[in-house]
Amino acid sequence: MKILVVTPRFPHPLDKGDKLRAYHQIRLMSENHEIVLCALSEMPVSHGSLEALSPWCRRVEVLPFSSARGRRAGLKAMARGLPYQVGYFTHGAALERFRFIVDEEQPDLVFCQLVRTAEYVKDLGRPCLLDYMDAFSCGMAQRAGVGGPWARGAHALEHRLLARYERRVFDRFGAHTIISERDRAALPLQQRQRLRVVPNGVDSDKFAPRDSKIRWDVLFVGNMAYPPNVRAAQTLVQDILPRIKSRRPGVRVLIAGANPTAAVRRLASGAVEVSGWVDDVVDCYSGSRVFVAPMELGTGMQNKLLQAMAMGLPCVTTPLAAEALGPCDGVMRVASGPEDLAQCVVDLLERPEVGQQLGRKGRKMVESRFRWESTAQALEGALQQAVATGSRDDD
């Protein structure tokens, strides 16, 4: 069948979790279906990124907008009772172009990634599927508990608007997917059991153990403009690292990932390298001894953990990050608080044979449960359900 996919960002380069998920799901769907991609983008899309999607898509359309326009639209949306991030990605010119493409292509199904794109299919009269991906409202509630008074208030309001919107748009779609059982349970929906869990995967051929020169003892990877990653990087350097250094004075840390904020860049020191964007993150994993993800905020599934485990790297993380992976006893170290996290890291640095054993178990778990290809059946089931259900009356 012909599937029109609408995404809030162009799904390349793969520097954010939603872009990574969209790219691989488009690739998987293209094996059995014809794909037309409509991708919103607040930045110019390079020729290389367009080429990266061309093998999987018969047609690629970019719906451009400016971040300034997005901010204005987001604030106006809040005045109408819609979430800021829904308004940020919803624009008249893009809506008009999207409807024109729908009329031209006559797709059998419209696949919306994230609630950010749900307004594009309002009253569309065609079968639609929504990938909630994460429990967005839950993540916003977490952010409402940190930061200054203004940030707390803004995040609390966005949490309420998102929770209401997640409920409101449910019946607009014939099928719904989400990334993990934990996120499904966290969504404020009475119908949550109707959501199909379609987890993320990892390219276990690309992310595979390799012999490399070790340059760093501790590694953390992620998009360094994403607030939960910023907070995790600060926790690692300011709270965990001093405890590690008291027992391992020469420890070396790498914080790698695109778009580091000023707060992240300030973490750099003689012991801490902040690299920014790297051409091949595999080199970071293969050049490190231990991967640490001290996540205190966030929803969804941590792709960074899947990649590190696929590389055979021993991992240390928090219950928040580990829970989304499901049962993972014996494949990583899970701890709460800087002291316990630091102790886990020191143990693995001092006993490399234990780290190697954890790494082998982590690699085995990824190969058995988290290859992208292993998610294809669940994704296909959701597509077929959406088409069988047909178009839905709008709210």
C-alpha positions in Angstrom: 0.0 0.0 0.0 1.0 3.6 -0.3 1.9 5.2 3.1 2.3 9.0 3.5 4.6 9.6 6.5 4.6 13.0 8.2 7.4 13.8 10.6 8.1 17.0 12.7 11.8 16.9 11.7 13.6 15.7 8.6 14.8 12.2 9.6 18.4 12.8 8.9 21.1 13.2 10.1 20.4 10.7 12.9 21.3 13.1 15.8 18.0 12.9 17.7 15.9 10.0 18.9 12.8 10.8 16.9 14.8 11.2 13.7 16.6 7.8 14.3 13.2 6.1 14.9 11.6 7.7 11.8 14.5 6.8 9.5 14.6 3.2 10.4 10.8 2.7 10.5 10.6 4.3 7.0 13.3 1.9 5.9 11.4 -1.1 7.3 8.1 0.0 5.9 9.6 0.5 2.4 10.3 -3.2 2.1 6.6 -3.9 1.6 5.0 -0.5 0.9 5.4 2.6 -1.2 6.5 5.6 1.0 5.9 9.3 0.5 7.6 11.4 3.1 6.4 14.9 4.2 8.9 16.2 6.7 8.7 19.5 8.5 12.0 21.2 8.9 13.1 24.4 10.6 16.6 24.1 9.0 17.7 23.7 5.4 18.0 20.0 4.4 21.3 19.0 2.9 21.6 17.1 -0.4 23.2 14.3 1.6 20.2 14.0 3.9 17.8 13.9 0.9 20.0 11.2 -0.6 19.9 9.2 2.6 16.1 8.9 2.4 15.9 8.4 -1.4 16.4 4.6 -1.3 13.3 4.2 0.9 11.0 6.9 -0.4 9.4 7.3 -3.8 8.8 11.0 -3.0 10.3 13.3 -0.4 8.7 16.7 0.4 10.2 19.2 2.8 7.8 21.5 4.5 10.0 24.4 5.7 9.4 26.9 8.5 11.5 29.2 10.7 12.1 28.7 14.4 10.9 32.2 15.0 7.6 31.4 13.3 7.4 28.2 15.3 7.8 30.0 18.6 5.1 32.5 17.7 2.8 29.7 16.5 3.5 27.8 19.7 2.5 30.7 22.0 -0.7 31.3 19.9 -1.6 27.6 20.2 -1.3 27.7 24.0 -3.8 30.6 24.0 -6.2 28.3 22.2 -5.6 25.5 24.7 -3.2 23.5 22.5 0.3 22.4 23.6 3.2 24.7 22.6 5.0 22.0 20.7 1.9 21.1 18.7 1.6 24.7 17.7 5.3 25.0 17.0 5.1 22.5 14.2 1.7 23.4 12.8 1.6 26.1 10.1 -0.9 27.3 7.5 1.5 27.0 4.5 2.7 23.6 5.6 -0.9 22.4 6.2 -1.9 23.6 2.7 1.0 21.9 1.0 0.4 18.7 3.0 -3.3 18.6 1.9 -2.2 19.2 -1.7 0.2 16.2 -1.5 -2.6 14.0 0.0 -4.9 14.9 -2.9 -2.1 14.2 -5.4 -0.9 10.9 -3.9 -4.2 9.5 -2.5 -2.4 7.4 0.2 -3.9 4.3 1.7 -2.6 5.4 5.1 -1.2 8.5 6.8 1.5 7.7 9.4 2.0 10.6 11.9 5.1 10.6 14.0 4.4 12.2 17.4 1.4 14.2 18.6 3.3 17.2 17.1 1.9 16.3 13.7 -1.6 15.3 14.7 -3.2 18.6 13.5 -2.2 17.8 9.9 -4.7 14.9 9.7 -7.6 16.6 11.5 -10.8 15.9 9.4 -8.7 14.2 6.8 -11.1 11.4 6.2 -8.4 8.8 5.6 -7.0 5.9 7.7 -4.3 7.3 10.0 -1.8 5.9 12.5 -0.2 7.9 15.3 3.2 6.9 16.8 3.1 8.6 20.2 6.7 7.3 20.6 7.1 8.6 24.1 4.8 9.6 27.0 5.4 13.3 26.2 3.2 14.6 29.0 5.0 12.5 31.5 8.4 13.8 30.4 7.1 17.4 30.7 5.8 16.7 34.2 9.3 15.6 35.2 10.7 18.9 33.9 8.1 20.8 35.9 9.9 19.6 39.0 13.3 21.1 38.2 14.7 24.5 37.2 13.6 28.0 38.2 10.1 29.2 39.0 9.4 30.4 35.4 10.6 27.2 33.9 8.7 25.1 36.4 5.5 27.0 35.6 5.9 26.8 31.9 6.6 23.1 32.0 3.7 22.5 34.3 1.3 24.2 31.9 2.7 22.3 28.9 2.3 19.1 30.9 -1.4 19.8 31.4 -2.0 20.8 27.8 -0.1 17.8 26.5 -2.0 15.3 28.7 -5.3 16.7 27.5 -4.2 16.7 23.9 -2.9 13.1 24.1 -6.3 12.0 25.2 -8.2 14.2 22.8 -6.5 13.0 19.6 -6.6 9.3 20.4 -9.9 8.7 18.5 -8.6 10.6 15.4 -6.4 7.5 14.6 -7.2 3.9 13.8 -4.0 2.6 15.3 -1.4 3.8 17.8 2.1 2.8 18.6 4.5 3.7 21.5 8.1 2.8 22.3 7.9 0.8 25.5 5.6 -0.8 28.0 6.6 1.9 30.6 5.6 4.7 28.3 2.3 3.0 27.5 1.5 2.8 31.2 2.5 6.4 31.7 0.2 7.9 29.0 -2.9 9.5 30.5 -5.3 7.3 28.5 -8.1 5.0 29.5 -7.5 3.1 26.2 -3.8 2.7 26.7 -4.0 -1.1 26.2 -5.0 -0.5 22.6 -1.5 1.0 21.9 0.9 -1.4 20.3 4.4 -1.3 21.7 7.0 -1.0 18.9 10.4 -0.6 20.5 13.4 1.0 19.0 16.2 -1.1 17.6 19.9 -0.8 16.8 21.9 -1.5 13.8 23.9 -4.4 15.3 26.1 -4.7 12.3 27.3 -1.1 12.5 27.4 -1.1 16.3 29.5 -4.1 16.9 32.6 -4.8 19.1 35.9 -3.9 17.6 39.5 -3.7 18.7 40.5 0.0 19.1 42.9 2.0 21.2 41.3 3.0 24.5 41.3 6.8 24.9 38.7 7.4 27.5 37.6 5.6 30.7 34.1 6.9 30.8 31.7 7.8 28.0 28.4 9.6 27.8 26.7 10.1 24.4 23.6 12.0 23.4 22.2 15.1 21.8 23.6 17.7 24.1 20.9 20.3 23.5 18.2 17.9 24.9 17.5 19.0 28.5 17.6 15.5 30.1 21.0 14.8 28.4 22.3 18.2 29.6 21.2 17.4 33.2 22.8 13.9 32.9 26.1 15.3 31.7 26.1 17.8 34.5 25.4 15.0 37.0 28.2 12.9 35.6 30.9 15.6 35.7 29.8 17.6 38.9 28.5 14.8 41.1 29.8 11.4 39.9 33.2 12.2 38.5 34.7 13.7 41.8 33.8 10.4 43.6 35.4 8.4 40.8 38.5 10.5 40.9 39.0 10.1 44.6 39.7 6.4 43.8 40.9 6.7 40.2 42.7 10.1 39.9 43.6 9.8 36.3 40.2 9.0 34.9 39.3 10.4 31.5 35.8 11.3 30.4 34.3 11.9 27.0 30.9 13.7 26.5 30.0 13.3 22.8 27.1 14.5 20.9 25.7 17.2 18.7 24.8 20.8 19.7 26.3 21.0 23.2 24.8 23.9 25.1 27.0 26.5 26.9 26.3 24.6 30.2 27.7 21.4 28.7 30.7 23.1 27.1 31.6 24.6 30.5 32.0 21.0 31.8 35.2 20.6 29.8 38.4 20.3 31.7 41.7 18.4 31.7 39.8 15.3 32.6 36.7 15.9 30.6 36.5 16.3 26.8 33.3 17.7 25.3 33.5 16.8 21.6 30.3 18.1 20.1 29.2 16.4 16.8 31.3 13.4 15.8 31.2 11.9 12.3 31.1 8.4 13.6 30.0 7.8 17.2 31.2 4.1 16.9 34.7 5.5 17.4 33.7 6.9 20.7 32.1 3.7 21.9 35.1 1.5 20.8 37.6 3.9 22.4 36.0 3.8 25.8 36.0 1.4 28.8 32.6 2.1 30.4 29.4 3.8 29.3 27.5 5.8 31.8 24.0 7.2 31.4 23.0 8.9 34.6 19.5 9.8 33.4 17.3 11.6 35.9 14.7 13.0 33.4 13.2 11.7 30.2 10.9 9.2 28.7 11.1 6.7 25.9 14.0 4.3 25.2 17.6 5.4 25.5 19.2 4.6 22.1 22.5 5.4 23.5 22.3 2.4 25.9 21.2 0.1 23.0 24.2 1.2 21.0 26.7 0.9 23.8 25.4 -2.6 24.6 25.6 -3.6 20.9 29.3 -2.5 21.0 29.9 -4.8 23.9 30.5 -1.9 26.3 29.7 -2.4 30.0 26.9 0.1 30.9 26.0 1.9 34.1 22.7 3.7 34.3 19.7 4.6 36.5 16.4 2.8 37.0 14.7 5.5 34.9 16.7 4.5 31.8 16.9 0.8 32.5 13.1 0.3 33.0 12.2 1.1 29.4 14.4 -1.8 28.2 12.3 -4.4 30.1 14.1 -7.2 31.9 17.8 -6.6 31.9 19.1 -8.3 35.0 22.8 -9.1 34.7 23.4 -7.1 31.5 24.2 -3.7 33.0 24.7 -2.0 36.4 21.8 -0.1 37.6 22.1 2.4 40.5 20.6 5.5 42.0 22.5 8.5 43.3 26.0 9.7 42.6 27.8 7.6 45.2 26.3 4.3 44.0 26.8 5.2 40.3 30.4 6.1 41.0 31.0 2.9 42.8 29.6 0.9 39.9 32.0 2.7 37.5 35.0 2.2 39.7 34.2 -1.5 40.1 34.1 -2.0 36.3 37.3 0.0 35.8 39.1 -2.0 38.4 37.7 -5.4 37.3 37.8 -5.3 33.5 36.9 -9.0 33.3 33.5 -8.2 34.9 33.0 -5.4 32.4 33.8 -7.8 29.5 31.3 -10.3 30.8 28.6 -7.6 31.1 29.4 -6.4 27.6 29.0 -9.8 26.1 25.6 -10.2 27.8 24.5 -6.8 26.7 25.4 -7.6 23.1 23.5 -10.8 23.3 20.4 -9.1 24.6 20.5 -6.5 21.8 20.8 -9.2 19.2 17.9 -11.1 20.5 15.5 -8.3 21.4 16.5 -5.0 19.9 17.5 -5.4 16.2 15.5 -3.0 14.0 14.4 -6.0 11.9 12.8 -7.6 15.0 10.4 -4.7 15.4 9.1 -5.0 11.8 6.3 -7.4 12.6 4.8 -5.2 15.4 5.0 -2.2 13.1 3.4 -4.0 10.2 0.6 -5.2 12.5 -0.1 -1.5 13.5 -0.2 -0.5 9.8 -2.7 -3.2 8.9 -4.9 -2.3 12.0 -5.0 1.3 11.0 -6.1 0.5 7.4 -8.7 -2.1 8.6 -10.2 0.4 11.1 -10.5 3.0 8.3 -11.0 6.8 8.7 -12.2 8.1 12.0 -14.6 10.9 12.9 -12.7 13.8 14.4 -13.1 15.2 17.9 
